[in-house]
Amino acid sequence: MRRKFHREIISRKLGTNDPEEGWQIYSSAQDADGKCICTVVAPAQNMCNRDPRSKQLRQLMEQVQNISQSMEVLDLRTYRDLQYVRNMEALMKVVDGKLKTASENPRSLNPKSFQELKDKVTQLLPLLPVLEQYKADARMIVRLKEEVRNLSLVLMAIQEEMGAYDYEELRQRVLLLETRLQSCMQKLGCGKLTGVSNPITIRASGSRFGSWMTDTMIPSSDNRVWSMDGYYKGRRVLEYHTLSDFVKGQNFVQHLLPHPWAGTGHVVYNGSLYYNKYQSNIIIKYHFRSRSVLVQRSLGGAGYNNTFPYSWGGSSDIDLMADESGLWAVYTTIPNAGNIVISRLEPQTLEVLQSWDTGFPKRSAGEAFMICGTLYVTNSHLAGAKIYFAYYTNSSSYEYTDIPFHNQYSHISMLDYNPRERVLYTWNNGHQVLYNITLFHVINSSGD
């Protein structure tokens, strides 16, 4: 199985090698036992046909992409583990010193110092799986080296085979191929949340509360990351050029918002930041490129200033989010008796297009996020939380769920879904964390 960072998708040729049979896509993830959970997606046969040369290019592009993503995962994991090893370095020196003393003078090791040494060694035991991971990563580097060598050979063969084409014609063929592949990928569509992965810690920075995000709508080539520390009267937004820059805390620009924010329910959507203005129920659309407010509008009747926050407080009355269906506001009002209201917003004007009363008390919710027009709610912001409630806007119905959710650092103050990457972003007690998700969906090949 090919593993992609943030989400996992497998594309595979089925049956015979007849190109008229097309190819199929699977949405894939792993359950707690390591077994694959897959759903077949059968695109229309006339959408994904490939001539042999285009097929070779597609395979080459997929291999290059997989190597790139493997390297990204490797880089993030190695950076994380290296930080851990460095943190344990002082302890290792202490243990080493005590062992040398004991070997040189065994009588110096009395029961008390022996117990202390045992305790220090016990503290070092978590290093073992980290070092085992380093061994696995070393083997992965060897495999990647071999894959790169094979790719060079494949590229040379394709170059010889396609030598008759000039560069522009070849480029157009590749662009056409990308378009067809994108059409197939889009048919992957939406689905019902069935699982959330273990957390992936990206960075530990900032205060206990905050938010971080990437744009939910722009092309995947734009890798900017935004960070907003705190929930109270903040105005400083840091924009990092890439995720790697964010991890390292470098190469960023600062935006100073004209109005302070409240809460952590901000979202970046199509180049603009949508946020709740401090001590008001006003939503502001701030455009990063022009560094200006494009529009602001009051969310009629919405509570603010800790009137109807999530269970953790923090002026989290109004939570803005985006999914495959567009831009949303999650909040509540006095007429709704404190129950969560979902409103779909028009991104240009911030006008409310449609609203739903979920019946779920907002103060009982830890956090919430939208996926494919469905609101998912956790029952706590603390350790032991699970995804407890789902409200489906397409049918105006709800159900209680029991989806495990590992809250590693015990205090989540921001939880948002990114439909572009199909991953959950969280700010957890000063840690920036990602979760992969598993969606169950069946896609019709007829294009319905």
One Martini backbone bead per residue (centre of mass of N, CA, C, O) as a GRO file, in nm:
protein
  448
    1MET     BB    1   0.095   0.036   0.023
    2ARG     BB    2   0.045   0.362  -0.028
    3ARG     BB    3   0.169   0.646   0.151
    4LYS     BB    4   0.013   0.944   0.249
    5PHE     BB    5   0.025   1.252   0.351
    6HIS     BB    6  -0.277   1.290   0.550
    7ARG     BB    7  -0.345   1.079   0.319
    8GLU     BB    8  -0.506   0.780   0.162
    9ILE     BB    9  -0.431   0.644  -0.167
   10ILE     BB   10  -0.537   0.405  -0.410
   11SER     BB   11  -0.404   0.292  -0.722
   12ARG     BB   12  -0.544   0.033  -0.945
   13LYS     BB   13  -0.511  -0.242  -1.145
   14LEU     BB   14  -0.755  -0.446  -1.292
   15GLY     BB   15  -0.726  -0.743  -1.407
   16THR     BB   16  -0.638  -0.694  -1.697
   17ASN     BB   17  -0.440  -0.516  -1.957
   18ASP     BB   18  -0.679  -0.370  -2.058
   19PRO     BB   19  -0.730  -0.036  -2.126
   20GLU     BB   20  -1.056  -0.041  -2.133
   21GLU     BB   21  -1.091  -0.097  -1.814
   22GLY     BB   22  -0.921   0.078  -1.661
   23TRP     BB   23  -0.938   0.230  -1.335
   24GLN     BB   24  -0.911   0.226  -0.974
   25ILE     BB   25  -1.031   0.355  -0.662
   26TYR     BB   26  -0.919   0.397  -0.323
   27SER     BB   27  -1.017   0.425  -0.002
   28SER     BB   28  -0.765   0.441   0.262
   29ALA     BB   29  -0.704   0.261   0.573
   30GLN     BB   30  -0.642   0.194   0.919
   31ASP     BB   31  -0.692   0.005   1.170
   32ALA     BB   32  -0.609  -0.099   1.487
   33ASP     BB   33  -0.499  -0.385   1.344
   34GLY     BB   34  -0.387  -0.297   1.040
   35LYS     BB   35  -0.624  -0.301   0.861
   36CYS     BB   36  -0.782  -0.257   0.572
   37ILE     BB   37  -0.995   0.013   0.456
   38CYS     BB   38  -1.215  -0.034   0.178
   39THR     BB   39  -1.341   0.137  -0.125
   40VAL     BB   40  -1.491   0.114  -0.416
   41VAL     BB   41  -1.405   0.296  -0.725
   42ALA     BB   42  -1.592   0.338  -1.033
   43PRO     BB   43  -1.513   0.471  -1.306
   44ALA     BB   44  -1.555   0.572  -1.597
   45GLN     BB   45  -1.420   0.432  -1.876
   46ASN     BB   46  -1.384   0.712  -2.049
   47MET     BB   47  -1.190   0.878  -1.838
   48CYS     BB   48  -0.910   0.668  -1.792
   49ASN     BB   49  -0.777   0.636  -2.044
   50ARG     BB   50  -0.467   0.497  -2.185
   51ASP     BB   51  -0.193   0.531  -2.330
   52PRO     BB   52   0.106   0.386  -2.299
   53ARG     BB   53   0.267   0.647  -2.256
   54SER     BB   54   0.084   0.777  -2.041
   55LYS     BB   55   0.107   0.547  -1.842
   56GLN     BB   56   0.409   0.581  -1.789
   57LEU     BB   57   0.389   0.869  -1.684
   58ARG     BB   58   0.198   0.815  -1.452
   59GLN     BB   59   0.381   0.619  -1.301
   60LEU     BB   60   0.611   0.818  -1.267
   61MET     BB   61   0.456   1.036  -1.111
   62GLU     BB   62   0.373   0.855  -0.876
   63GLN     BB   63   0.658   0.780  -0.782
   64VAL     BB   64   0.758   1.065  -0.727
   65GLN     BB   65   0.536   1.135  -0.522
   66ASN     BB   66   0.594   0.909  -0.321
   67ILE     BB   67   0.883   0.990  -0.259
   68SER     BB   68   0.824   1.275  -0.160
   69GLN     BB   69   0.630   1.187   0.071
   70SER     BB   70   0.828   1.004   0.216
   71MET     BB   71   1.032   1.230   0.276
   72GLU     BB   72   0.841   1.404   0.444
   73VAL     BB   73   0.783   1.201   0.663
   74LEU     BB   74   1.078   1.148   0.737
   75ASP     BB   75   1.148   1.437   0.819
   76LEU     BB   76   0.938   1.474   1.044
   77ARG     BB   77   1.012   1.225   1.216
   78THR     BB   78   1.314   1.284   1.255
   79TYR     BB   79   1.279   1.555   1.391
   80ARG     BB   80   1.117   1.453   1.631
   81ASP     BB   81   1.319   1.231   1.734
   82LEU     BB   82   1.565   1.413   1.766
   83GLN     BB   83   1.446   1.587   1.988
   84TYR     BB   84   1.414   1.355   2.188
   85VAL     BB   85   1.709   1.269   2.204
   86ARG     BB   86   1.815   1.541   2.301
   87ASN     BB   87   1.646   1.542   2.566
   88MET     BB   88   1.800   1.260   2.661
   89GLU     BB   89   2.106   1.321   2.676
   90ALA     BB   90   2.148   1.400   2.975
   91LEU     BB   91   2.052   1.130   3.091
   92MET     BB   92   2.267   0.953   2.954
   93LYS     BB   93   2.509   1.086   3.098
   94VAL     BB   94   2.429   1.012   3.383
   95VAL     BB   95   2.424   0.705   3.344
   96ASP     BB   96   2.714   0.678   3.244
   97GLY     BB   97   2.848   0.787   3.499
   98LYS     BB   98   2.733   0.578   3.700
   99LEU     BB   99   2.850   0.327   3.560
  100LYS     BB  100   3.148   0.400   3.585
  101THR     BB  101   3.156   0.421   3.892
  102ALA     BB  102   3.057   0.126   3.946
  103SER     BB  103   3.293  -0.019   3.790
  104GLU     BB  104   3.528   0.112   3.961
  105ASN     BB  105   3.320   0.115   4.236
  106PRO     BB  106   3.106  -0.108   4.358
  107ARG     BB  107   3.070   0.002   4.663
  108SER     BB  108   2.916   0.272   4.574
  109LEU     BB  109   2.658   0.081   4.527
  110ASN     BB  110   2.399   0.142   4.684
  111PRO     BB  111   2.066   0.100   4.715
  112LYS     BB  112   1.995   0.392   4.641
  113SER     BB  113   2.172   0.424   4.382
  114PHE     BB  114   2.055   0.178   4.238
  115GLN     BB  115   1.763   0.286   4.219
  116GLU     BB  116   1.833   0.538   4.061
  117LEU     BB  117   1.948   0.390   3.817
  118LYS     BB  118   1.691   0.235   3.746
  119ASP     BB  119   1.517   0.487   3.697
  120LYS     BB  120   1.686   0.604   3.465
  121VAL     BB  121   1.661   0.360   3.278
  122THR     BB  122   1.352   0.368   3.258
  123GLN     BB  123   1.350   0.650   3.117
  124LEU     BB  124   1.507   0.522   2.856
  125LEU     BB  125   1.314   0.311   2.723
  126PRO     BB  126   1.161   0.497   2.507
  127LEU     BB  127   1.410   0.492   2.308
  128LEU     BB  128   1.385   0.223   2.162
  129PRO     BB  129   1.158   0.282   1.949
  130VAL     BB  130   1.310   0.519   1.823
  131LEU     BB  131   1.557   0.352   1.728
  132GLU     BB  132   1.392   0.155   1.558
  133GLN     BB  133   1.293   0.373   1.364
  134TYR     BB  134   1.570   0.444   1.255
  135LYS     BB  135   1.619   0.169   1.126
  136ALA     BB  136   1.374   0.183   0.937
  137ASP     BB  137   1.463   0.447   0.796
  138ALA     BB  138   1.722   0.333   0.675
  139ARG     BB  139   1.577   0.128   0.496
  140MET     BB  140   1.410   0.339   0.343
  141ILE     BB  141   1.649   0.483   0.209
  142VAL     BB  142   1.739   0.243   0.043
  143ARG     BB  143   1.477   0.216  -0.117
  144LEU     BB  144   1.476   0.503  -0.237
  145LYS     BB  145   1.739   0.474  -0.390
  146GLU     BB  146   1.637   0.246  -0.575
  147GLU     BB  147   1.397   0.399  -0.696
  148VAL     BB  148   1.556   0.626  -0.826
  149ARG     BB  149   1.720   0.444  -1.013
  150ASN     BB  150   1.472   0.328  -1.162
  151LEU     BB  151   1.362   0.598  -1.263
  152SER     BB  152   1.597   0.666  -1.447
  153LEU     BB  153   1.552   0.428  -1.639
  154VAL     BB  154   1.261   0.493  -1.719
  155LEU     BB  155   1.316   0.777  -1.830
  156MET     BB  156   1.505   0.687  -2.056
  157ALA     BB  157   1.299   0.508  -2.202
  158ILE     BB  158   1.090   0.731  -2.256
  159GLN     BB  159   1.275   0.919  -2.411
  160GLU     BB  160   1.321   0.724  -2.647
  161GLU     BB  161   1.016   0.672  -2.720
  162MET     BB  162   0.956   1.011  -2.722
  163GLY     BB  163   1.156   1.159  -2.924
  164ALA     BB  164   0.946   1.265  -3.147
  165TYR     BB  165   0.868   1.466  -2.937
  166ASP     BB  166   0.815   1.763  -2.837
  167TYR     BB  167   0.792   1.945  -2.559
  168GLU     BB  168   0.506   2.070  -2.591
  169GLU     BB  169   0.356   1.808  -2.653
  170LEU     BB  170   0.435   1.665  -2.393
  171ARG     BB  171   0.313   1.872  -2.198
  172GLN     BB  172   0.020   1.843  -2.296
  173ARG     BB  173  -0.008   1.545  -2.224
  174VAL     BB  174   0.042   1.579  -1.922
  175LEU     BB  175  -0.193   1.774  -1.867
  176LEU     BB  176  -0.414   1.582  -1.961
  177LEU     BB  177  -0.350   1.362  -1.763
  178GLU     BB  178  -0.397   1.529  -1.507
  179THR     BB  179  -0.695   1.589  -1.564
  180ARG     BB  180  -0.794   1.296  -1.564
  181LEU     BB  181  -0.696   1.226  -1.284
  182GLN     BB  182  -0.863   1.442  -1.139
  183SER     BB  183  -1.137   1.331  -1.221
  184CYS     BB  184  -1.104   1.067  -1.070
  185MET     BB  185  -1.050   1.184  -0.787
  186GLN     BB  186  -1.322   1.343  -0.760
  187LYS     BB  187  -1.493   1.069  -0.743
  188LEU     BB  188  -1.437   1.007  -0.447
  189GLY     BB  189  -1.557   1.207  -0.264
  190CYS     BB  190  -1.777   1.154  -0.020
  191GLY     BB  191  -1.832   1.079   0.342
  192LYS     BB  192  -1.819   0.878   0.625
  193LEU     BB  193  -1.710   0.880   0.934
  194THR     BB  194  -1.497   0.600   1.085
  195GLY     BB  195  -1.199   0.737   1.138
  196VAL     BB  196  -0.908   0.805   1.353
  197SER     BB  197  -0.603   0.862   1.395
  198ASN     BB  198  -0.324   0.901   1.517
  199PRO     BB  199  -0.125   1.131   1.623
  200ILE     BB  200   0.063   1.411   1.464
  201THR     BB  201   0.339   1.575   1.559
  202ILE     BB  202   0.472   1.882   1.440
  203ARG     BB  203   0.455   2.092   1.694
  204ALA     BB  204   0.595   2.301   1.965
  205SER     BB  205   0.399   2.599   2.022
  206GLY     BB  206   0.317   2.833   2.216
  207SER     BB  207   0.040   2.832   2.370
  208ARG     BB  208  -0.231   2.659   2.482
  209PHE     BB  209  -0.372   2.850   2.273
  210GLY     BB  210  -0.498   2.801   1.928
  211SER     BB  211  -0.411   2.823   1.568
  212TRP     BB  212  -0.393   2.620   1.263
  213MET     BB  213  -0.333   2.639   0.894
  214THR     BB  214  -0.464   2.581   0.577
  215ASP     BB  215  -0.583   2.605   0.283
  216THR     BB  216  -0.905   2.473   0.169
  217MET     BB  217  -0.886   2.555  -0.172
  218ILE     BB  218  -0.630   2.577  -0.289
  219PRO     BB  219  -0.380   2.466  -0.443
  220SER     BB  220  -0.138   2.224  -0.362
  221SER     BB  221   0.113   2.417  -0.429
  222ASP     BB  222   0.008   2.561  -0.175
  223ASN     BB  223   0.199   2.554   0.152
  224ARG     BB  224   0.081   2.736   0.348
  225VAL     BB  225   0.107   2.856   0.693
  226TRP     BB  226  -0.101   2.931   0.975
  227SER     BB  227  -0.064   3.133   1.284
  228MET     BB  228  -0.264   3.162   1.605
  229ASP     BB  229  -0.206   3.295   1.907
  230GLY     BB  230  -0.458   3.252   2.092
  231TYR     BB  231  -0.806   3.395   2.206
  232TYR     BB  232  -0.728   3.707   2.305
  233LYS     BB  233  -0.690   3.991   2.120
  234GLY     BB  234  -0.569   3.907   1.862
  235ARG     BB  235  -0.347   4.010   1.553
  236ARG     BB  236  -0.124   3.789   1.497
  237VAL     BB  237  -0.014   3.659   1.179
  238LEU     BB  238   0.149   3.370   1.065
  239GLU     BB  239   0.332   3.316   0.753
  240TYR     BB  240   0.423   3.024   0.598
  241HIS     BB  241   0.557   2.879   0.321
  242THR     BB  242   0.585   2.600   0.479
  243LEU     BB  243   0.576   2.329   0.676
  244SER     BB  244   0.879   2.320   0.731
  245ASP     BB  245   0.895   2.611   0.835
  246PHE     BB  246   0.703   2.569   1.070
  247VAL     BB  247   0.866   2.354   1.219
  248LYS     BB  248   1.126   2.561   1.233
  249GLY     BB  249   1.041   2.871   1.257
  250GLN     BB  250   1.060   2.984   0.949
  251ASN     BB  251   0.988   3.176   0.694
  252PHE     BB  252   0.807   3.453   0.768
  253VAL     BB  253   0.510   3.642   0.790
  254GLN     BB  254   0.330   3.935   0.898
  255HIS     BB  255  -0.002   3.987   1.024
  256LEU     BB  256  -0.197   4.281   1.103
  257LEU     BB  257  -0.487   4.312   1.228
  258PRO     BB  258  -0.742   4.554   1.251
  259HIS     BB  259  -0.886   4.325   1.423
  260PRO     BB  260  -0.953   4.144   1.677
  261TRP     BB  261  -0.984   3.829   1.819
  262ALA     BB  262  -1.201   3.543   1.884
  263GLY     BB  263  -1.084   3.267   1.962
  264THR     BB  264  -1.023   2.961   1.724
  265GLY     BB  265  -1.246   2.978   1.467
  266HIS     BB  266  -1.062   2.975   1.216
  267VAL     BB  267  -1.031   3.040   0.848
  268VAL     BB  268  -0.885   2.940   0.539
  269TYR     BB  269  -1.030   3.080   0.227
  270ASN     BB  270  -0.923   3.162  -0.066
  271GLY     BB  271  -0.699   3.380   0.070
  272SER     BB  272  -0.877   3.404   0.339
  273LEU     BB  273  -0.966   3.531   0.655
  274TYR     BB  274  -1.189   3.390   0.895
  275TYR     BB  275  -1.331   3.585   1.172
  276ASN     BB  276  -1.388   3.677   1.508
  277LYS     BB  277  -1.471   3.952   1.655
  278TYR     BB  278  -1.410   4.111   1.924
  279GLN     BB  279  -1.685   4.150   2.113
  280SER     BB  280  -1.858   3.987   1.884
  281ASN     BB  281  -2.074   3.874   1.591
  282ILE     BB  282  -1.847   3.936   1.389
  283ILE     BB  283  -1.747   3.876   1.059
  284ILE     BB  284  -1.424   3.845   0.902
  285LYS     BB  285  -1.266   3.936   0.585
  286TYR     BB  286  -0.925   3.863   0.521
  287HIS     BB  287  -0.686   3.968   0.286
  288PHE     BB  288  -0.364   3.882   0.235
  289ARG     BB  289  -0.257   4.026  -0.019
  290SER     BB  290  -0.398   4.320   0.055
  291ARG     BB  291  -0.436   4.369   0.360
  292SER     BB  292  -0.765   4.343   0.385
  293VAL     BB  293  -1.098   4.422   0.433
  294LEU     BB  294  -1.373   4.302   0.250
  295VAL     BB  295  -1.567   4.192   0.490
  296GLN     BB  296  -1.851   4.249   0.724
  297ARG     BB  297  -2.067   4.049   0.954
  298SER     BB  298  -2.342   3.983   1.124
  299LEU     BB  299  -2.446   3.715   1.335
  300GLY     BB  300  -2.753   3.667   1.397
  301GLY     BB  301  -2.782   3.609   1.748
  302ALA     BB  302  -2.506   3.544   1.824
  303GLY     BB  303  -2.303   3.441   2.049
  304TYR     BB  304  -2.069   3.604   2.283
  305ASN     BB  305  -1.832   3.625   2.515
  306ASN     BB  306  -1.904   3.340   2.659
  307THR     BB  307  -2.204   3.240   2.616
  308PHE     BB  308  -2.141   2.988   2.377
  309PRO     BB  309  -1.922   2.776   2.435
  310TYR     BB  310  -1.721   2.554   2.468
  311SER     BB  311  -1.603   2.367   2.730
  312TRP     BB  312  -1.321   2.544   2.732
  313GLY     BB  313  -1.400   2.818   2.612
  314GLY     BB  314  -1.236   3.093   2.481
  315SER     BB  315  -1.448   3.241   2.299
  316SER     BB  316  -1.603   2.979   2.132
  317ASP     BB  317  -1.880   3.066   1.989
  318ILE     BB  318  -1.741   3.102   1.698
  319ASP     BB  319  -1.719   2.860   1.427
  320LEU     BB  320  -1.510   2.841   1.156
  321MET     BB  321  -1.557   2.655   0.840
  322ALA     BB  322  -1.446   2.396   0.600
  323ASP     BB  323  -1.554   2.217   0.305
  324GLU     BB  324  -1.676   2.070   0.023
  325SER     BB  325  -1.938   2.282   0.050
  326GLY     BB  326  -1.781   2.514   0.221
  327LEU     BB  327  -1.897   2.765   0.430
  328TRP     BB  328  -1.901   2.786   0.800
  329ALA     BB  329  -2.116   2.820   1.096
  330VAL     BB  330  -2.067   2.766   1.452
  331TYR     BB  331  -2.335   2.808   1.691
  332THR     BB  332  -2.547   3.021   1.904
  333THR     BB  333  -2.868   3.094   2.061
  334ILE     BB  334  -3.122   3.181   2.257
  335PRO     BB  335  -3.363   3.053   2.091
  336ASN     BB  336  -3.176   2.773   2.086
  337ALA     BB  337  -3.081   2.709   2.386
  338GLY     BB  338  -2.763   2.645   2.317
  339ASN     BB  339  -2.775   2.513   2.053
  340ILE     BB  340  -2.646   2.403   1.776
  341VAL     BB  341  -2.562   2.598   1.490
  342ILE     BB  342  -2.588   2.576   1.134
  343SER     BB  343  -2.418   2.777   0.880
  344ARG     BB  344  -2.430   2.873   0.554
  345LEU     BB  345  -2.196   3.060   0.364
  346GLU     BB  346  -2.119   3.338   0.178
  347PRO     BB  347  -1.798   3.420   0.100
  348GLN     BB  348  -1.838   3.722  -0.009
  349THR     BB  349  -2.084   3.829   0.208
  350LEU     BB  350  -2.176   3.639   0.464
  351GLU     BB  351  -2.431   3.515   0.400
  352VAL     BB  352  -2.704   3.338   0.499
  353LEU     BB  353  -2.835   3.047   0.342
  354GLN     BB  354  -2.843   2.824   0.585
  355SER     BB  355  -3.008   2.650   0.864
  356TRP     BB  356  -2.936   2.447   1.169
  357ASP     BB  357  -3.082   2.259   1.435
  358THR     BB  358  -2.931   2.007   1.630
  359GLY     BB  359  -2.981   1.985   1.966
  360PHE     BB  360  -2.688   2.044   2.066
  361PRO     BB  361  -2.508   2.132   2.331
  362LYS     BB  362  -2.236   2.338   2.326
  363ARG     BB  363  -2.120   2.304   2.625
  364SER     BB  364  -2.086   1.976   2.564
  365ALA     BB  365  -1.865   2.055   2.368
  366GLY     BB  366  -1.538   2.043   2.275
  367GLU     BB  367  -1.564   2.006   1.956
  368ALA     BB  368  -1.576   2.088   1.591
  369PHE     BB  369  -1.659   1.951   1.253
  370MET     BB  370  -1.652   1.949   0.895
  371ILE     BB  371  -1.783   1.683   0.666
  372CYS     BB  372  -1.965   1.674   0.399
  373GLY     BB  373  -2.205   1.835   0.567
  374THR     BB  374  -2.094   1.725   0.848
  375LEU     BB  375  -2.130   1.731   1.193
  376TYR     BB  376  -1.870   1.690   1.435
  377VAL     BB  377  -1.868   1.583   1.786
  378THR     BB  378  -1.720   1.626   2.083
  379ASN     BB  379  -1.739   1.541   2.441
  380SER     BB  380  -1.437   1.667   2.463
  381HIS     BB  381  -1.115   1.841   2.544
  382LEU     BB  382  -1.011   1.595   2.681
  383ALA     BB  383  -0.925   1.319   2.791
  384GLY     BB  384  -1.130   1.064   2.643
  385ALA     BB  385  -1.227   1.144   2.385
  386LYS     BB  386  -1.504   1.155   2.143
  387ILE     BB  387  -1.698   1.096   1.869
  388TYR     BB  388  -2.054   1.153   1.946
  389PHE     BB  389  -2.167   1.346   1.702
  390ALA     BB  390  -2.403   1.371   1.417
  391TYR     BB  391  -2.483   1.611   1.153
  392TYR     BB  392  -2.707   1.609   0.867
  393THR     BB  393  -2.780   1.844   0.629
  394ASN     BB  394  -2.907   1.672   0.389
  395SER     BB  395  -3.137   1.545   0.622
  396SER     BB  396  -3.181   1.668   0.905
  397SER     BB  397  -2.995   1.468   1.083
  398TYR     BB  398  -2.906   1.233   1.352
  399GLU     BB  399  -2.627   1.089   1.552
  400TYR     BB  400  -2.472   0.864   1.757
  401THR     BB  401  -2.133   0.816   1.833
  402ASP     BB  402  -1.808   0.596   1.841
  403ILE     BB  403  -1.520   0.766   1.793
  404PRO     BB  404  -1.210   0.749   1.835
  405PHE     BB  405  -0.994   0.998   2.025
  406HIS     BB  406  -0.665   1.099   2.055
  407ASN     BB  407  -0.567   1.295   2.341
  408GLN     BB  408  -0.245   1.352   2.409
  409TYR     BB  409  -0.250   1.666   2.565
  410SER     BB  410  -0.553   1.722   2.710
  411HIS     BB  411  -0.603   2.017   2.529
  412ILE     BB  412  -0.843   2.126   2.314
  413SER     BB  413  -0.879   2.448   2.109
  414MET     BB  414  -0.861   2.307   1.814
  415LEU     BB  415  -1.080   2.182   1.535
  416ASP     BB  416  -1.002   2.096   1.190
  417TYR     BB  417  -1.094   2.064   0.853
  418ASN     BB  418  -0.927   1.959   0.542
  419PRO     BB  419  -1.036   1.897   0.218
  420ARG     BB  420  -0.766   1.894   0.057
  421GLU     BB  421  -0.618   1.677   0.274
  422ARG     BB  422  -0.780   1.505   0.468
  423VAL     BB  423  -0.750   1.660   0.764
  424LEU     BB  424  -0.677   1.718   1.103
  425TYR     BB  425  -0.661   2.011   1.295
  426THR     BB  426  -0.464   2.087   1.598
  427TRP     BB  427  -0.475   2.241   1.925
  428ASN     BB  428  -0.262   2.092   2.192
  429ASN     BB  429  -0.125   2.228   2.442
  430GLY     BB  430   0.100   2.364   2.235
  431HIS     BB  431   0.022   2.164   1.998
  432GLN     BB  432   0.072   2.057   1.662
  433VAL     BB  433  -0.185   1.854   1.509
  434LEU     BB  434  -0.250   1.549   1.328
  435TYR     BB  435  -0.522   1.377   1.141
  436ASN     BB  436  -0.627   1.108   1.004
  437ILE     BB  437  -0.884   0.976   0.786
  438THR     BB  438  -1.195   0.783   0.754
  439LEU     BB  439  -1.394   0.717   0.468
  440PHE     BB  440  -1.718   0.623   0.376
  441HIS     BB  441  -1.764   0.530   0.023
  442VAL     BB  442  -1.978   0.541  -0.274
  443ILE     BB  443  -1.906   0.541  -0.621
  444ASN     BB  444  -2.037   0.619  -0.913
  445SER     BB  445  -1.975   0.551  -1.260
  446SER     BB  446  -2.211   0.744  -1.395
  447GLY     BB  447  -2.200   1.042  -1.242
  448ASP     BB  448  -2.417   1.089  -1.000
   0.00000   0.00000   0.00000
